[in-house]
Amino acid sequence: MGFRRLSLLAAACGLAGLGGFVAWKTHAVALELTDPPFYRPQPLERVSKTYEELAQGDTANPGGTWHSEDVAGLELWTLKRHLPAKGTVLLLHGFGDDRWGTSPALRWFPNQDAAIFTYLRRDDALRLGTGAPYVTFGAQESSNVVSIVHHLEATGTPRNRIILMGRSLGASVGLLALAKLEAEGPLGGFIWEGAPASSRDFGERLVRGPRDRFWHPILAPLIGDFGSRWAARRGNYQREDTDLLRNLGRQRFRTPSLCFLATEDRLATPAIQREVASRFESIQTIEVPTWHLHCAEVLGPKYAEAIQHATTSWMQ
C-alpha cells in the first residue's frame, strides 16, 4: 500500500473518529436537555418530611400551613403564613430539579406566603413510571407559570402582590413567563439568578464545561446546535421558544427586579445576564464572583437580606 493510500486511510479514520465523537456528544447534550440523567425525584416520604419542617418554621422562617390543589393539571402547593402576609412568592425550580428541591428557598421570604409546583408535573410521572414529559427548557414550562399566576389572581392575590423567584432554568422560565404576563400589567417583583440564554446556548456551554479546550471554538457551537435541535424534536417544541433575547424582543419590563449576577459563570454567561437586566425599568443587580446557584453561599446572610429589603420595598 503506497504512502498516498495510507494517508487517505489515516484521514478517513480520523474523520470517522471525529464524526463519532461529535455524534456521541450531540446525543449526550440532547439527553441532558430533555431528560437530565442526574435528576431523580425524591421519595414522597422525604418530601413530606421537608414540608413538615418548613411548616414548623425556625429562626429564619415563621412557618405556616400547607395546602395543595389541582390547577390546570398541575399540583400547586401553597404555604399560608400564620400572620397576614404581604403577598405571595411563586418559587420556580431550576434545571433537573422539582418543587422539593426549591422549597427551602421560602425561608428567604418570611413575610410572604409561598407557592410552588413542578413543571409539567414531571416528578409525579417519574415516580409512577408512566412516561414522564421531557424538559422543554422553558417553552412549555413558562405557560405553566402563566396559568399559576392567573390562578393566584383568581383566588384573591392581587397581581402587584405576586413575586416570582427563579434560579438557573427557573430564571429563564420566569423571564419567558413574564414576557407573556406583562401584557396584562406588571407583577409585584421578580428575583432571578443565572438565566441560560437558550437551549442552544446552554447546550454549547455544557460542551465547553468548566475550562477551555483547543477544539471548543469549532466543535462546541456545532454540537450545541445539533444537540438542541435533537432535544427540541424529542420534546416536541420550537427551539426558538427557549431563546430569551428573541422572546423578549424590545420589551421593557415594568415589574421591579432583583438580579444576582454570577460574574464567573460559564453556563449562564454574564453578558447575557446584563443584557436581560437592561430590559427592566427598575432593577437592582448584585454582582457576585462565582457561578450561578452559588451566590447565596458566597454572599451568606447578605443574600437573604437583599431579598427581604427588595420585597419590603415592593410590597409597601
C-alpha positions, 0 to 999 in steps of 0.5 A: 500500500503506497504512502498516498493510500495510507494517508487517505486511510489515516484521514478517513479514520480520523474523520470517522473518529471525529464524526463519532465523537461529535455524534456521541456528544450531540446525543449526550447534550440532547439527553441532558436537555430533555431528560437530565440523567442526574435528576431523580425525584425524591421519595414522597416520604422525604418530601413530606418530611421537608414540608413538615419542617418548613411548616414548623418554621425556625429562626429564619422562617415563621412557618405556616400551613400547607395546602395543595390543589389541582390547577390546570393539571398541575399540583400547586402547593401553597404555604399560608403564613400564620400572620397576614402576609404581604403577598405571595412568592411563586418559587420556580425550580431550576434545571433537573430539579422539582418543587422539593428541591426549591422549597427551602428557598421560602425561608428567604421570604418570611413575610410572604406566603409561598407557592410552588409546583413542578413543571409539567408535573414531571416528578409525579410521572417519574415516580409512577413510571408512566412516561414522564414529559421531557424538559422543554427548557422553558417553552412549555414550562413558562405557560405553566407559570402563566396559568399559576399566576392567573390562578393566584389572581383568581383566588384573591392575590392581587397581581402587584402582590405576586413575586416570582423567584427563579434560579438557573432554568427557573430564571429563564422560565420566569423571564419567558413567563413574564414576557407573556404576563406583562401584557396584562400589567406588571407583577409585584417583583421578580428575583432571578439568578443565572438565566441560560440564554437558550437551549442552544446556548446552554447546550454549547456551554455544557460542551465547553464545561468548566475550562477551555479546550483547543477544539471548543471554538469549532466543535462546541457551537456545532454540537450545541446546535445539533444537540438542541435541535435533537432535544427540541424534536424529542420534546416536541417544541420550537427551539426558538421558544427557549431563546430569551433575547428573541422572546423578549424582543424590545420589551421593557419590563415594568415589574421591579427586579432583583438580579444576582449576577454570577460574574464567573459563570460559564453556563449562564454567561454574564453578558447575557445576564446584563443584557436581560437586566437592561430590559427592566425599568427598575432593577437592582443587580448584585454582582457576585464572583462565582457561578450561578446557584452559588451566590447565596453561599458566597454572599451568606446572610447578605443574600437573604437580606437583599431579598427581604429589603427588595420585597419590603420595598415592593410590597409597601 
